[in-house]
Amino acid sequence: MKLVLIGGGSFVFAPTVLEDVIINHRLMDDELVLVDPNAEVVEAMAGAGRSIAEKLGVTVRLSSTTDRREALVGADYVIVSASPQGSRRWEMDYNILSELGMADQARECGGVGGLMNGLRSITLLLDICRDMEELCPKARVLDVTNPMPRVVTAIDRYTSIRAAGFCNIAYQGADGYAFLPGLVGKKSEEVDILTAGLNHFAWVVSMIDRKTGADLLPELVSYVQDGVWPGLPEHKRRELKVMRRWLLQYGAVAAGAVDHHAEYLPVQSDIHYTTTPPYHGTEDERKQRLSELQAIACGKSSDWEVLFNHPSWEHPVDVALVMEAGGTRTFDIMNIRNNGAIAQLPTERIVEVPVRIDAGEWEPIAIPVLPDALVLIMRQISDVHEIVAEAAAKGDRSLVHRAVDLDPAISNKEAAHVAVDQMLEIHADLLPQFN
């Protein structure tokens, strides 16, 4: 099996892939190619991986390159965790939005910021998929790049490549649902939780006591709706207050961080909107990380465990291995084509649901009917995902403005139309299809 990681210089996600390949699964006869435009960083990452693999007796073939097409030849799975000039481009958007009095729209996934980030990310991913159609047409994309549902929608609609998206924010933890069980006095291993919806907009569908089979969802709803939450830190009480408001508004308990959900909704006074780029690490931290990688790679540091101190929660390598082996496994959270799993949404939409993998194919698992008020807002958000994907694929400015008009997250439409016109100009080098 040949894995390619585009974004192989990422200081959070690339080490997670290395840990899964080398430590958690100890791949021996497989290949992993790290791809990144920063040659120094990606070679240091691969070098660190080779050094660790040698120490542990793992014979996976590890290499790095800045040449994406070279890496894609013969690939089976292409993992993408790359945001084109993420921090710099976010700051450019933030400056324009601030001048127009709408700094809260500088978001990663929703609103005006999410629209522009989506256009940039989709443009990159469609370029990657066009290369894949030529060089590895049967390979699948395992996407981590945001805005993930818009990216996966574009791949699904406008290429022949199969794709799935990975984001475990609904867990609020590295190893499964970490926040929700505690609200009903349980540990994560004591409950089975089902969440579904859209990425960064998922909701609790069921919560079952594994030992007794008791339905814990009414208790969870009561806790959110009527609780006083003694002893919880202020930031959790804030989240619960927001969850209570949305429970009354939409009829369901939000799963995940409310600040992520809120990116797809109109501005709200108790939501924290970012004022700094939503990407990992300062410049000084990145320099330190590079130094650590180089020390591990050349054998000057034996403290290689430090590489895995801040892992991602997403593990697409697990999916690739099950797919490749033809095995059977259920994953709590994946983003794929709906195919009737959420019966109230169109079958072709990209949704976040539990997925069963069997004999090399993934299929969504059907969930119970959702509240009408929740379905209405989900449909609006999903409609915007579709339009942004189409706009990026076709280079159609009128569709960009249509997305602004339809997006429930954007209240000041007039200023937003001005903003996107300016942004299409300043990002023209990354968005040539609009020019």
C-alpha positions as CSV (number, residue, x, y, z in Angstrom):
1,M,0.0,0.0,0.0
2,K,1.3,3.4,-0.9
3,L,0.1,6.4,1.2
4,V,0.8,10.0,0.2
5,L,0.4,12.8,2.8
6,I,0.0,16.2,1.1
7,G,0.8,18.7,3.9
8,G,3.6,16.5,5.1
9,G,5.3,19.4,6.8
10,S,2.4,20.0,9.2
11,F,3.6,20.1,12.8
12,V,0.4,18.6,14.2
13,F,-1.1,16.3,11.6
14,A,2.1,14.9,9.9
15,P,3.4,13.5,13.3
16,T,0.0,11.9,13.9
17,V,0.3,10.1,10.5
18,L,3.9,9.0,11.4
19,E,2.7,7.7,14.8
20,D,-0.1,5.7,13.2
21,V,2.2,4.3,10.5
22,I,5.3,3.6,12.6
23,I,4.1,3.0,16.2
24,N,0.4,2.2,16.2
25,H,0.3,-0.1,13.2
26,R,4.0,-0.9,12.6
27,L,3.7,-1.0,8.8
28,M,6.5,-3.0,7.3
29,D,6.0,-3.5,3.6
30,D,4.2,-0.2,2.8
31,E,5.3,3.2,1.6
32,L,4.5,6.7,2.9
33,V,5.5,9.8,0.9
34,L,5.4,13.2,2.6
35,V,4.7,16.1,0.3
36,D,5.1,19.8,1.2
37,P,6.3,22.9,-0.6
38,N,8.7,23.6,2.3
39,A,11.6,21.2,1.4
40,E,13.5,21.8,4.7
41,V,10.5,21.0,6.9
42,V,9.2,18.0,5.0
43,E,12.7,16.4,4.8
44,A,13.2,16.9,8.5
45,M,9.8,15.3,9.2
46,A,10.6,12.3,7.0
47,G,14.1,12.1,8.5
48,A,12.6,12.0,12.0
49,G,10.2,9.3,10.9
50,R,13.0,7.2,9.4
51,S,15.1,7.6,12.5
52,I,12.2,6.5,14.8
53,A,11.3,3.6,12.4
54,E,14.9,2.3,12.4
55,K,15.0,2.4,16.2
56,L,11.8,0.4,16.5
57,G,12.6,-2.0,13.7
58,V,9.8,-0.9,11.4
59,T,10.6,-1.2,7.7
60,V,8.0,1.1,6.2
61,R,9.5,3.1,3.3
62,L,9.5,6.8,4.2
63,S,10.4,9.6,1.8
64,S,9.7,13.2,1.2
65,T,9.4,15.5,-1.9
66,T,8.2,18.9,-3.0
67,D,7.0,17.4,-6.3
68,R,3.3,16.4,-5.8
69,R,3.0,14.6,-9.2
70,E,6.1,12.5,-8.5
71,A,4.6,11.4,-5.2
72,L,1.2,10.5,-6.6
73,V,2.3,7.9,-9.1
74,G,0.9,4.6,-8.0
75,A,-0.7,6.0,-4.8
76,D,-3.5,4.0,-3.1
77,Y,-4.6,6.7,-0.6
78,V,-3.9,10.4,-0.6
79,I,-4.3,12.1,2.7
80,V,-4.6,15.9,2.4
81,S,-4.0,18.3,5.3
82,A,-2.9,21.5,3.6
83,S,-4.2,25.0,3.7
84,P,-2.7,27.2,0.9
85,Q,-0.6,29.9,2.8
86,G,-3.2,29.5,5.6
87,S,-2.1,32.1,8.1
88,R,-1.1,34.7,5.6
89,R,-4.3,34.4,3.6
90,W,-6.5,34.5,6.7
91,E,-4.8,37.7,7.9
92,M,-5.4,39.3,4.5
93,D,-9.1,38.4,4.8
94,Y,-9.2,39.6,8.4
95,N,-7.8,43.0,7.4
96,I,-10.5,43.5,4.7
97,L,-13.3,42.4,7.0
98,S,-12.1,44.5,9.9
99,E,-12.1,47.6,7.6
100,L,-15.7,46.9,6.7
101,G,-16.7,46.5,10.3
102,M,-17.3,42.7,10.2
103,A,-14.2,41.2,11.8
104,D,-16.4,38.4,13.2
105,Q,-16.7,37.1,9.7
106,A,-13.0,36.1,9.6
107,R,-13.9,32.5,10.1
108,E,-12.2,29.3,8.9
109,C,-15.2,27.4,7.7
110,G,-18.4,29.5,7.7
111,G,-19.4,33.1,6.9
112,V,-17.3,35.3,4.5
113,G,-14.0,33.9,5.7
114,G,-15.1,30.3,5.3
115,L,-16.3,31.2,1.8
116,M,-13.0,32.5,0.7
117,N,-11.0,29.7,2.5
118,G,-13.3,27.3,0.8
119,L,-12.5,28.7,-2.6
120,R,-8.8,28.5,-2.0
121,S,-8.9,25.0,-0.5
122,I,-11.2,23.6,-3.2
123,T,-8.9,25.0,-5.9
124,L,-6.0,23.2,-4.4
125,L,-7.9,19.9,-3.9
126,L,-9.3,19.9,-7.4
127,D,-5.8,20.4,-8.8
128,I,-4.6,17.4,-6.7
129,C,-7.5,15.3,-7.9
130,R,-6.8,16.2,-11.6
131,D,-3.3,14.9,-11.0
132,M,-4.7,11.8,-9.3
133,E,-7.1,11.1,-12.3
134,E,-4.0,10.9,-14.4
135,L,-1.5,9.3,-12.1
136,C,-3.5,7.1,-9.6
137,P,-7.1,7.1,-10.8
138,K,-8.2,4.4,-8.3
139,A,-6.8,6.1,-5.3
140,R,-9.0,7.7,-2.7
141,V,-8.7,11.1,-1.0
142,L,-8.8,11.1,2.8
143,D,-9.3,14.8,3.4
144,V,-8.5,16.8,6.6
145,T,-8.3,20.2,4.9
146,N,-11.0,22.8,5.9
147,P,-13.7,23.8,5.1
148,M,-13.9,20.0,4.9
149,P,-17.5,19.5,3.7
150,R,-17.1,22.0,0.9
151,V,-13.8,20.4,-0.2
152,V,-15.3,16.9,-0.2
153,T,-18.4,18.2,-2.0
154,A,-16.3,19.6,-4.8
155,I,-14.3,16.4,-5.2
156,D,-17.5,14.4,-5.2
157,R,-19.2,16.6,-7.8
158,Y,-16.4,17.6,-10.1
159,T,-13.9,14.7,-10.2
160,S,-14.0,11.0,-10.6
161,I,-12.0,10.5,-7.4
162,R,-13.8,9.0,-4.3
163,A,-13.2,11.1,-1.1
164,A,-14.1,11.1,2.6
165,G,-13.6,13.8,5.2
166,F,-12.2,13.4,8.7
167,C,-12.8,15.7,11.6
168,N,-13.4,14.5,15.2
169,I,-14.3,17.7,16.8
170,A,-17.6,16.2,18.0
171,Y,-15.5,13.9,20.2
172,Q,-14.0,16.9,22.1
173,G,-11.2,14.5,22.9
174,A,-8.5,12.3,21.4
175,D,-10.0,8.9,22.2
176,G,-13.7,9.2,21.7
177,Y,-16.5,11.3,23.1
178,A,-14.9,13.0,26.1
179,F,-17.3,15.7,27.1
180,L,-20.8,14.4,26.7
181,P,-20.6,11.3,28.9
182,G,-19.6,13.4,31.9
183,L,-22.8,15.4,31.6
184,V,-24.8,12.4,32.7
185,G,-22.2,11.1,35.2
186,K,-20.7,8.5,33.0
187,K,-17.2,7.7,31.6
188,S,-16.7,7.5,27.9
189,E,-16.3,3.7,28.0
190,E,-19.7,3.4,29.7
191,V,-21.8,4.8,26.9
192,D,-22.5,4.4,23.2
193,I,-23.1,7.8,21.6
194,L,-24.3,8.5,18.1
195,T,-23.9,12.0,16.6
196,A,-24.8,13.2,13.1
197,G,-25.3,16.2,11.0
198,L,-22.8,18.3,9.1
199,N,-19.1,18.8,9.8
200,H,-18.7,21.3,12.6
201,F,-22.4,21.2,12.9
202,A,-23.2,17.7,14.5
203,W,-25.8,16.9,17.0
204,V,-26.5,14.1,19.5
205,V,-28.8,11.5,18.1
206,S,-28.6,8.9,20.9
207,M,-26.8,8.0,24.1
208,I,-27.1,4.5,25.5
209,D,-25.7,3.0,28.7
210,R,-23.6,0.1,27.5
211,K,-24.2,-2.0,30.6
212,T,-27.9,-1.6,31.1
213,G,-29.1,-0.5,27.6
214,A,-30.9,2.4,29.2
215,D,-31.6,5.5,27.0
216,L,-29.6,8.3,28.5
217,L,-30.6,11.0,25.9
218,P,-33.5,12.3,28.0
219,E,-31.2,12.7,31.0
220,L,-28.7,14.6,28.8
221,V,-31.4,16.9,27.4
222,S,-32.6,17.6,30.9
223,Y,-29.1,18.4,32.1
224,V,-28.6,20.9,29.3
225,Q,-32.0,22.4,29.5
226,D,-32.5,22.7,33.3
227,G,-29.1,22.2,34.9
228,V,-27.2,24.8,36.9
229,W,-23.8,23.1,36.3
230,P,-22.1,23.6,39.6
231,G,-18.3,23.0,39.7
232,L,-17.8,23.3,36.0
233,P,-15.2,25.9,34.8
234,E,-16.5,29.1,33.3
235,H,-15.7,28.1,29.7
236,K,-17.8,24.9,30.0
237,R,-20.7,26.8,31.6
238,R,-20.5,29.2,28.6
239,E,-20.7,26.3,26.2
240,L,-23.6,24.8,28.1
241,K,-25.5,28.1,28.0
242,V,-25.1,28.2,24.2
243,M,-26.1,24.5,24.0
244,R,-29.2,25.3,26.0
245,R,-30.2,28.1,23.6
246,W,-29.7,25.9,20.6
247,L,-31.6,23.0,22.2
248,L,-34.6,25.2,22.5
249,Q,-34.1,26.6,19.0
250,Y,-33.3,23.5,17.1
251,G,-34.5,20.7,19.3
252,A,-31.2,18.9,19.7
253,V,-28.0,18.9,21.8
254,A,-24.9,20.2,19.9
255,A,-22.0,17.8,19.7
256,G,-18.6,19.5,19.5
257,A,-17.3,22.9,20.3
258,V,-20.0,25.6,20.1
259,D,-17.6,28.1,18.6
260,H,-17.2,25.8,15.6
261,H,-20.9,25.3,15.2
262,A,-21.4,29.1,15.4
263,E,-19.2,29.7,12.3
264,Y,-22.3,28.6,10.3
265,L,-24.7,30.9,12.2
266,P,-25.3,34.7,12.5
267,V,-23.0,36.5,15.0
268,Q,-23.9,35.8,18.6
269,S,-22.7,37.7,21.6
270,D,-21.5,34.8,23.7
271,I,-19.4,33.2,20.9
272,H,-15.7,33.6,20.7
273,Y,-14.7,34.7,17.2
274,T,-11.0,34.3,16.5
275,T,-8.8,37.4,16.0
276,T,-5.7,35.4,15.2
277,P,-5.1,32.8,12.4
278,P,-6.8,29.5,13.3
279,Y,-3.7,27.5,12.6
280,H,-1.3,25.6,14.9
281,G,1.9,27.2,16.2
282,T,3.5,30.6,16.2
283,E,6.6,31.3,14.1
284,D,8.9,30.8,17.1
285,E,7.1,27.5,17.9
286,R,7.6,26.4,14.3
287,K,11.3,27.1,14.5
288,Q,11.6,25.1,17.7
289,R,9.7,22.2,16.1
290,L,11.9,22.2,13.1
291,S,15.0,22.1,15.3
292,E,13.5,19.2,17.2
293,L,12.8,17.3,14.0
294,Q,16.3,17.8,12.7
295,A,17.8,16.7,15.9
296,I,15.7,13.5,15.9
297,A,16.5,12.9,12.2
298,C,20.3,13.1,12.6
299,G,20.4,11.1,15.9
300,K,21.4,14.0,18.1
301,S,18.2,13.6,20.1
302,S,16.9,10.4,21.5
303,D,13.8,12.1,22.9
304,W,11.7,11.2,19.8
305,E,8.5,10.9,21.9
306,V,8.3,14.7,21.9
307,L,7.2,14.5,18.3
308,F,3.9,13.0,19.3
309,N,3.0,15.3,22.3
310,H,0.3,17.2,20.5
311,P,-1.4,14.8,18.1
312,S,-4.4,15.3,15.9
313,W,-7.6,13.5,16.7
314,E,-8.1,12.3,13.2
315,H,-6.7,9.0,12.0
316,P,-7.4,8.4,8.3
317,V,-4.6,5.8,8.3
318,D,-7.0,3.6,10.3
319,V,-9.6,3.8,7.5
320,A,-7.0,3.2,4.8
321,L,-5.8,0.0,6.5
322,V,-9.3,-1.4,6.9
323,M,-10.2,-0.5,3.3
324,E,-7.0,-2.1,2.0
325,A,-7.4,-5.3,4.0
326,G,-11.1,-5.7,2.9
327,G,-12.1,-5.8,6.6
328,T,-15.1,-4.7,8.4
329,R,-15.3,-1.9,10.9
330,T,-17.6,0.9,12.0
331,F,-16.3,4.5,12.5
332,D,-18.2,6.9,14.7
333,I,-17.6,10.0,12.5
334,M,-16.8,10.3,8.8
335,N,-18.0,12.8,6.2
336,I,-19.2,11.1,3.0
337,R,-22.1,11.2,0.6
338,N,-25.4,11.0,2.4
339,N,-27.0,8.1,0.4
340,G,-30.1,8.3,2.6
341,A,-28.4,8.2,6.0
342,I,-30.1,11.5,6.9
343,A,-33.4,10.9,5.2
344,Q,-34.4,14.6,5.4
345,L,-31.4,15.8,3.4
346,P,-30.7,15.2,-0.3
347,T,-29.0,11.9,-1.0
348,E,-26.0,13.5,-2.7
349,R,-25.1,15.9,0.1
350,I,-21.9,15.4,2.2
351,V,-22.9,14.7,5.7
352,E,-21.2,13.7,9.0
353,V,-22.5,10.3,10.2
354,P,-21.3,7.0,11.5
355,V,-19.9,4.9,8.6
356,R,-19.4,1.1,8.1
357,I,-16.5,-0.1,6.1
358,D,-16.9,-3.5,4.6
359,A,-15.0,-5.3,1.7
360,G,-13.2,-2.1,0.7
361,E,-16.2,0.2,0.5
362,W,-17.6,2.7,2.9
363,E,-21.3,3.3,3.5
364,P,-23.1,5.7,5.8
365,I,-25.2,4.3,8.6
366,A,-28.8,5.5,8.7
367,I,-29.8,7.6,11.7
368,P,-33.2,8.4,13.2
369,V,-35.3,11.4,12.0
370,L,-34.0,14.7,13.2
371,P,-36.1,17.7,14.4
372,D,-37.6,19.8,11.6
373,A,-36.0,23.1,12.9
374,L,-32.6,21.5,12.9
375,V,-33.1,20.0,9.4
376,L,-34.1,23.4,8.1
377,I,-30.9,25.1,9.2
378,M,-28.7,22.1,8.1
379,R,-30.3,22.3,4.7
380,Q,-29.5,26.0,4.4
381,I,-25.8,25.4,5.4
382,S,-25.6,22.4,3.1
383,D,-27.0,24.5,0.2
384,V,-24.2,27.0,0.7
385,H,-21.6,24.1,0.7
386,E,-22.9,23.1,-2.7
387,I,-22.8,26.6,-4.2
388,V,-19.3,27.3,-2.9
389,A,-18.1,24.0,-4.4
390,E,-19.7,24.9,-7.7
391,A,-18.3,28.4,-7.7
392,A,-14.8,27.2,-7.1
393,A,-15.0,24.5,-9.7
394,K,-16.4,26.8,-12.4
395,G,-14.7,30.1,-11.4
396,D,-18.1,31.7,-11.4
397,R,-18.2,35.1,-9.5
398,S,-22.0,35.2,-9.6
399,L,-22.1,32.0,-7.6
400,V,-19.8,33.5,-5.0
401,H,-22.2,36.3,-4.5
402,R,-25.1,33.9,-4.5
403,A,-23.4,32.0,-1.6
404,V,-23.2,35.3,0.3
405,D,-26.9,35.9,-0.3
406,L,-27.9,32.4,0.9
407,D,-25.5,32.0,3.8
408,P,-27.3,32.3,7.2
409,A,-24.0,33.2,8.9
410,I,-23.8,36.5,6.9
411,S,-26.1,39.2,8.2
412,N,-24.6,42.3,6.5
413,K,-25.0,41.2,2.9
414,E,-24.0,44.6,1.4
415,A,-20.7,44.7,3.2
416,A,-20.1,41.0,2.4
417,H,-20.5,41.5,-1.3
418,V,-17.9,44.3,-1.2
419,A,-15.6,42.1,0.8
420,V,-15.7,39.1,-1.5
421,D,-15.0,41.3,-4.5
422,Q,-11.9,42.7,-2.8
423,M,-10.8,39.2,-1.7
424,L,-11.2,37.7,-5.1
425,E,-8.7,40.3,-6.3
426,I,-6.1,40.0,-3.6
427,H,-6.2,36.2,-3.8
428,A,-6.2,36.1,-7.6
429,D,-2.9,34.2,-7.6
430,L,-4.5,31.3,-5.8
431,L,-7.8,31.6,-7.6
432,P,-6.8,31.8,-11.3
433,Q,-10.2,30.4,-12.5
434,F,-11.9,33.6,-11.5
435,N,-9.6,35.7,-13.7
